């Protein structure tokens, strides 16, 4: 008499796929690469959650409950661990090497020991003439350097950002522009006043020698 063979347990592809996607999602969480966990790991975790629900619907509550709980409880923990790992990696990269830091500290000490460079004393007329004669050579002498400029106020205006701009006479129509003065400093000036201003040279723009970071002396 033939006996009926016992039925083989049915496979659960949704549950297997959920395990696989959970593993990939966690790997994305732990790899210290910007955006990998957020934009790839979490979508994969969501798909794993859905597959776990499908597995439970087809094979019973016990078929996908582990995957479902892990996607809800364990995945946030793994993600936080990945964030800590990423923060540590960024911190390690941003820290200078000990030798470089020591060299920088020594350089800073040497810089503080050097006496400050005296500003270049020049009139507005001479500054303009030097730029008019050779803009490249004038940049070498004055651009980025501290200047002590003397001259006569031609006009007091504001720029597009409503910041004061004072123009000094440098010829018949030529002018040197002082930028960076406070409203209080510019507010006490009048056309024709003789001024002395400490500024940083900033080259030549639209036919005028310009400066920045100015302060009245």
C-alpha positions as CSV (number, residue, x, y, z in Angstrom):
1,X,0.0,0.0,0.0
2,X,1.4,3.4,-1.1
3,X,1.6,6.0,1.6
4,X,1.1,9.7,0.6
5,X,4.4,11.6,0.7
6,X,4.5,14.5,3.3
7,X,4.2,17.9,1.6
8,X,7.4,19.9,1.3
9,X,7.4,23.2,3.0
10,X,6.7,26.0,0.6
11,X,9.4,28.5,0.0
12,X,8.9,32.1,1.1
13,X,10.7,34.3,-1.5
14,X,9.3,37.5,-0.1
15,X,10.8,36.7,3.3
16,X,14.2,35.8,1.8
17,X,14.2,39.0,-0.2
18,X,13.3,41.0,2.9
19,X,16.4,39.5,4.7
20,X,18.6,40.3,1.7
21,X,17.4,43.9,1.4
22,X,17.8,44.5,5.2
23,X,21.4,43.4,5.0
24,X,22.1,45.7,2.1
25,X,20.3,48.6,3.8
26,X,22.4,48.1,7.0
27,X,25.6,48.0,4.9
28,X,24.6,51.4,3.4
29,X,24.0,52.8,6.9
30,X,27.4,51.7,8.1
31,X,29.5,52.8,5.1
32,X,30.8,56.3,5.8
33,X,29.7,57.9,2.5
34,X,27.6,61.1,2.4
35,X,23.9,60.4,1.6
36,X,24.3,56.6,1.1
37,X,22.2,55.7,4.1
38,X,19.6,58.4,3.7
39,X,19.0,58.0,-0.1
40,X,19.7,54.3,-0.6
41,X,19.6,52.6,2.8
42,X,16.2,53.8,4.0
43,X,14.4,53.1,0.7
44,X,15.8,49.6,0.8
45,X,14.7,49.3,4.4
46,X,11.2,50.4,3.4
47,X,11.0,47.7,0.6
48,X,12.2,45.1,3.1
49,X,9.4,46.1,5.5
50,X,6.8,45.8,2.7
51,X,8.2,42.4,1.7
52,X,8.0,41.3,5.3
53,X,4.3,42.2,5.3
54,X,3.8,40.3,2.1
55,X,5.6,37.2,3.5
56,X,3.3,37.3,6.6
57,X,0.2,37.6,4.4
58,X,1.2,34.6,2.3
59,X,2.9,32.3,4.8
60,X,1.5,33.3,8.2
61,X,2.5,35.7,10.9
62,X,5.7,33.8,11.7
63,X,7.1,34.0,8.2
64,X,8.1,37.7,8.1
65,X,7.7,39.0,11.6
66,X,11.4,39.0,12.3
67,X,12.2,41.0,9.2
68,X,9.4,43.5,10.0
69,X,10.5,44.1,13.6
70,X,14.2,44.4,12.6
71,X,13.3,47.0,9.9
72,X,11.3,49.0,12.5
73,X,13.6,48.7,15.6
74,X,17.1,47.6,14.5
75,X,17.4,49.7,11.4
76,X,17.3,53.1,13.2
77,X,19.9,51.8,15.7
78,X,22.2,50.7,12.8
79,X,21.6,54.1,11.1
80,X,22.7,56.0,14.2
81,X,25.8,53.8,14.5
82,X,26.6,54.7,10.9
83,X,26.1,58.4,11.6
84,X,28.6,58.2,14.5
85,X,31.1,56.3,12.3
86,X,30.7,58.9,9.5
87,X,31.2,61.8,12.0
88,X,34.3,60.2,13.4
89,X,35.7,59.7,9.9
90,X,35.0,63.4,9.0
91,X,36.6,64.5,12.2
92,X,39.7,62.4,11.6
93,X,40.1,63.7,8.1
94,X,39.7,67.4,9.1
95,X,42.3,67.2,11.9
96,X,45.7,68.3,10.7
97,X,48.6,66.0,11.0
98,X,50.7,66.5,14.2
99,X,53.7,67.6,12.2
100,X,51.6,70.1,10.2
101,X,50.0,71.4,13.3
102,X,53.4,71.9,15.0
103,X,54.6,73.7,11.9
104,X,51.6,75.9,11.9
105,X,52.0,76.8,15.6
106,X,55.6,77.7,15.0
107,X,54.6,79.8,12.0
108,X,52.1,81.6,14.1
109,X,54.7,82.3,16.8
110,X,57.0,83.6,14.2
111,X,54.3,85.8,12.7
112,X,53.6,87.4,16.1
113,X,57.2,88.1,16.6
114,X,57.5,90.0,13.3
115,X,56.8,93.8,13.6
116,X,53.8,95.0,11.6
117,X,54.6,96.5,8.2
118,X,54.1,100.3,8.1
119,X,51.4,101.5,5.7
120,X,52.5,103.1,2.4
121,X,51.9,106.9,2.7
122,X,50.6,108.3,-0.6
123,X,48.3,111.0,-1.9
124,X,45.1,110.3,-3.8
125,X,46.5,112.1,-6.8
126,X,49.7,110.0,-6.8
127,X,47.8,106.8,-6.3
128,X,45.7,107.5,-9.3
129,X,48.6,108.6,-11.5
130,X,50.5,105.4,-10.7
131,X,47.5,103.3,-11.8
132,X,47.0,105.4,-14.9
133,X,50.6,105.0,-15.9
134,X,50.8,101.2,-15.3
135,X,48.0,99.3,-13.7
136,X,49.9,96.0,-13.4
137,X,52.9,97.7,-11.7
138,X,50.6,99.7,-9.4
139,X,48.8,96.5,-8.3
140,X,52.2,95.1,-7.3
141,X,52.9,98.2,-5.2
142,X,49.4,98.9,-3.7
143,X,46.8,96.1,-4.1
144,X,46.3,94.2,-0.9
145,X,48.7,96.5,0.9
146,X,47.8,98.9,3.7
147,X,47.9,102.5,2.5
148,X,47.7,105.8,4.3
149,X,45.9,108.0,1.7
150,X,45.6,111.8,2.0
151,X,43.4,113.9,-0.2
152,X,40.4,116.2,-0.6
153,X,36.8,114.9,-0.5
154,X,35.2,115.2,-3.9
155,X,31.8,113.5,-3.0
156,X,30.1,111.3,-0.4
157,X,27.8,108.7,-1.8
158,X,26.3,105.2,-1.1
159,X,26.7,102.0,-3.1
160,X,24.0,99.6,-4.2
161,X,24.1,98.0,-0.7
162,X,23.6,101.5,0.9
163,X,27.1,101.5,2.3
164,X,29.1,104.7,2.3
165,X,31.6,105.5,-0.4
166,X,33.8,108.6,-0.2
167,X,35.6,109.8,-3.4
168,X,38.8,111.8,-3.1
169,X,39.9,114.3,-5.8
170,X,42.8,112.9,-7.9
171,X,42.7,115.3,-10.8
172,X,40.2,117.4,-12.8
173,X,37.7,114.6,-12.9
174,X,39.7,111.7,-11.7
175,X,38.9,110.2,-8.3
176,X,40.1,107.6,-5.7
177,X,37.3,105.7,-4.0
178,X,37.4,104.9,-0.3
179,X,35.2,102.0,0.8
180,X,34.6,100.5,4.2
181,X,34.1,103.7,6.2
182,X,31.3,103.6,8.8
183,X,28.2,105.7,8.4
184,X,29.4,107.7,11.4
185,X,32.7,108.5,9.8
186,X,31.2,109.3,6.4
187,X,28.5,111.3,8.0
188,X,30.8,114.0,9.4
189,X,32.6,114.6,6.1
190,X,31.8,117.4,3.7
191,X,32.9,118.1,0.1
192,X,36.3,119.8,0.1
193,X,37.4,118.4,3.5
194,X,41.0,117.2,3.8
195,X,41.2,113.7,5.0
196,X,43.7,111.0,5.9
197,X,42.5,107.4,5.7
198,X,44.1,104.1,6.4
199,X,42.9,101.6,3.7
200,X,43.7,98.5,1.9
201,X,44.5,98.9,-1.8
202,X,42.0,97.1,-4.1
203,X,43.2,97.8,-7.6
204,X,41.4,99.9,-10.3
205,X,37.8,99.6,-11.4
206,X,36.1,101.5,-14.2
207,X,39.0,104.0,-14.4
208,X,39.1,104.8,-10.7
209,X,41.6,103.6,-8.1
210,X,39.6,101.8,-5.4
211,X,40.3,100.8,-1.8
212,X,38.6,98.8,1.0
213,X,38.5,98.4,4.8
214,X,39.1,102.2,5.2
215,X,39.3,104.0,8.5
216,X,39.7,107.8,9.0
217,X,42.8,108.8,10.9
